[in-house]
Amino acid sequence: MRHAAKLLALVLVLALKPACGGGGGGGGGAGTSGPLALPAVVASLPLDTATATTSIPVGGKSDGTVQTLLQSALNTGGKIVLSNGGTPRTITLTATTPGLALTLPSNSGAPNTVILDGSGDITLSGGGSVRILDLQDQAQLTVQRMTFSNATTSQAGAAINSLATVRDITLINCTFDSCVTTSTGPDIGGGAVRIWNGSHTQISNCTFTNCSGSNGGAVNSLGTRLTIINSTFSTNSAFGTGGGADAGPTGQGGIGGAVYVDNVSNDASALHQLSVTGCTFNGNSAKDSAGALFGYTNPAAPSVTIIDRCTFAGNTVPAGGHGYSGAIYSQAGTLTLSNSTLTGNTAASNAGGIFCTNSSSLIANCTFQGNTAGTGTTGLGGAIFATAGNVSLVNDTLAQNTADDFAGGLFSTAASTSVQNCVFSGNTAVGNPAAGTQVNSSFAGGANVQAPASGTGAKPASASGTLMVADAKLGPLQNNGGPTQTMQPQAGSPAIDLAGVSGAPATDQRGNSRTGAGPDAGACEGP
């Protein structure tokens, strides 16, 4: 790694639905495109048509017998189905080698790719003392309809861990609960899952709860393309301290409360991509930086980070470490953050919502509400903090964010920054408002709405084309349709049909067409 829980009020946490469906109606433009759809569940890895299925009905069998049968099936390969006739059953595993229950052997030729199916009935438990599954060199695995719980190991991947180069790893409709690693240190972690030097890891329709690791409370991914869709991460934690190896001996982790990504491929010919779509990150924490998601991609290769249709709520980085990025830290390569909501996230230092230090960063159709940067007299960029490359904000809504120093909405010292068609409403600076309450500087762009219009530090978001008003007339953060919550301009809002709006996405954050005399400013079209 090159760089370096406070929960929301209960009513807000309960109001935020996991991003797994289309949401309700609620206002919206009269567009015909409708709410944004979430991607389909990924498919299992294909098997050789001649591969047999090993069925392991667990009824009447002891846990030890099931474990022996399962290990034998893993040695053989193919599809393995554990079932209990629709009745939930927990299999508590014991160590067959020190600290380890199961192993998927090397897959250099035979056995075939393994599909492990829990039928929705089966929980594999580490009993609070063992790692559940190790993947040997060239392993290729799908796990589906399975729960992993109470797995414990020292350094990496208490539920699933790769020891060497692996191929495609796919997790579908799985639950990971209370899986933990116990050692601090740089790069190590992934309380539930750690994949090192893989081809492609896909996580689809999975849930990670109460998992912890030094870096990446739930998932730790190194040198591997990573795709996460329709998954929920709640109350996971990165408990290391001091940051990455670049910090020297004191760099003992604490990065990425839910997910930690360092380099998205070690294969020069592979697609270098981190993609997170339709996910919810709620109440995760990191002791050093990136309360929810840390993504470092390879600056030596064309690398891409895509975050779309996600909710980041109540993630935190407390005082004591670098204190950056309550929700997201994105470094190197290009970033596209779209159609997403960041709310109630808190960082002890800078970037209550997102910290961007990429070659280019595009943030479009996003809502930032109630995020906080700083605890005390420090803290810049209550919603967004950017330090490098080209940064572009298009049709975003930034409201009620706070910085303990200045720039409650946007702080940027990037090489170039453009702010177009955005709404800034009620962002505040506590310690140094004269340096800018909502933004630290007036940037390129235009057709922005900013409220309130006056007061110390009321710098316009763009050097020209910012309409300064007393009240932006935004509705509360709520379900207005679509997979994420939004703040819809109310009747009479100056953001509706704002003159000069250009380059707006065809649909708003919800997926509704932008209609009327012209597109509105902000992430959500008015009624």
Secondary structure, DSSP 8 states (H G I E B T S, - for coil): ---------HHHHHHS--SSS-----S----SS-S-------------TT--EEEEE-TT--HHHHHHHHHHHHHH-EEEEEE-TTS-EEEE---SBTTEEEEE---SSSS--EEEE-TTTEEEE-TTT-EEEEE-TT--EEEES-EEES-EESSB-SSEEE-S----EEEES-EEES-EE----SS-B-SSEEEES-SEEEEES-EEES-EESB-SSEEEESSEEEEES-EEES-EE--BSBSGGGGGG-BB-B-SSEEEE-S-S-TTS--EEEEES-EEES-EESSB-SSEEEE--TTS--EEEEES-EEES-EE-TTS--B-SSEEEESSEEEEES-EEES-EESSS-SSEEEEEEEEEEES-EEES-EE-SSS--B-SSEEEEEEEEEEES-EEES-EESSB-SSEEE-SSEEEEES-EEES-EESS-GGG-SSBSS-BEEE-EEEES--STT---SBSSSEEE-S---EEEEE--SSSS-EEEE-TT-TTTT-TT--S--SB-TTS-B--SSS--SSSS---
